[in-house]
Amino acid sequence: MNPDLDVQGRRGEWPVPGDNATDRARKVAHMYRARLRALDPAACDQADAVAVNFGETWVTPTVATVEDTDAVTTAEAAALVNVSEDVIRQWACTPHPDDPARPLLPRFGWRGKARTYLAKDVRDAAATVIQAKHRKAQLTRSS
């Protein structure tokens, strides 16, 4: 279950303001999938198989096998936290909200021509962004 979708804001207001249309669609799909899995695991497996056959592998959950100390490329970082590569690049150029002297996502190095980041830093950046969205949503609701 996605706890973000269980947060009830104002009528018609999406609970995570920074999500784009793809983020929203995927979160809704994951919510439906989780509920289907709870009610009918066999039907969920069948639906997963159809989605995967069409190349939509994002539908099924995966086990993260990336260690915090692993260097990941921009594409791998994006897949790790389910955002676009452009978002990863933006995070690398965005000041950290708690310490503007450092970036939200520090660059680590290179793998060939691909920029790399530490997996822990990618996860931390994603958590920081999510926390900021929740704080902003709470402030908006209270005003």
N, C-alpha and C positions, 0 to 999 in steps of 0.2 A: 504494500500500500504506500502511496505517496502522502506523507503527512501534510504537505503544502496544500493538497486539494481538499483536505478536511477542515482547513481554516476558512471560516466563513467571514468574508468582509462585507462591504456594502453590496447590495443586490447588483449582480452583473459585473462586479469588480474581480478581476483575476488576482489570486492571492500573491503572486510573485510578479511585481510590476515590470521588471526588466526582461521578462521572457518574451521571445519573439513568437510568431505564429507557429513555427515548427516546434519550438520548445513546448508550447501549450498543447499542440496536437499530440505530441509524444507522451506528455504527462497524462493527458486524458486517456490515451490508448493504454498506457501502463496501468492506470486505475481500473479500466474495464478488464484488462487481462488478469489483474490480481483478484478481482471479484469472481471472474469466470473460473480461475484456478481453484478458488475456495469452494465454489459450488459444484464444479464438474471438471476434475483434473484431466480426464480423457478428452473431453471436448476442447480444453485449453491446449493440450498437446497437438490435437489435429489442427487447430487454428495456427499454432506456432509453426507447424510443418508447412502449411500453405504460405505463410508470410516468408519463411526462410527460402522456400522454392522460388519466390518472386524476388529474392535478394534483399529482403527487409530483415536483416539479422539483428537490427537494433531492438526488435520487439522482444526477443528472448533475453532473459538475464544472463550475464556472464560472470564468472568468478575472476576477480582481479588477481593477476599473478605478478603484478609489478611491485617490486620492493621500493620503499621510500628512497633508497640510495641509488636507484636505477636512473640513468640518463635517458630521457625520452625525447623523440623528435616533436616538432610542432604537431604533426598529424597524430602521433601516438598520444601526446598530451591532450589534444582535443577529444580523442576517443575515450581517454581515461576518465574525463569528467563530463562527457556528453555535451560538448560545446563545439562551435566551429573553429577552424584553424585561425580565422580572422579574430575571434575573441581571444585566443591564446596570444596572438601578436599584440592586441590592444592591451591585455593585462601586462605584457612585458614593457609597455610604454606608459603605463598608468602609475602614478605615485601611490604607495601604500597608504590607506587612510589613517593608520596609527603612527606612521613614520614617513612623511612625505619625502625624506631624503633617500629612500630606497624604493625600488619598483615593487608593485603588487606581486609580480612574478619575475624573480631574478633569472637572467639567462645563465646557463651553466657552461656551455661550450658548443662544439660542433661534432657532427658525425658525417664525415664527408662534406657535402654542401648543405646539409640540414642542420639548423639551429637545434640545440638541445636544452632541456630544462631538467632539474631533478624532480622526480615523481612526487616527493613530499611537498616541494614548493608549489607544484601544480595543484595538488589536493588542498593545500593551505589557502592558495589564492581563490579557489572555488568556494571554500568554506567562508572566507572573508566576504566575498561577493554575496553569497546567500544570506549571511548575517546582516550585511548592510541593507539588502532588500527587505528583510523582515523588520529591521528597525525603522526603515522608511515607511513601510506599510503600516506599522503600529502607530507611528507619528501621524500619518495621514488619517487613520481611523479615529484617533483621539481628538483631532481638531475639527 
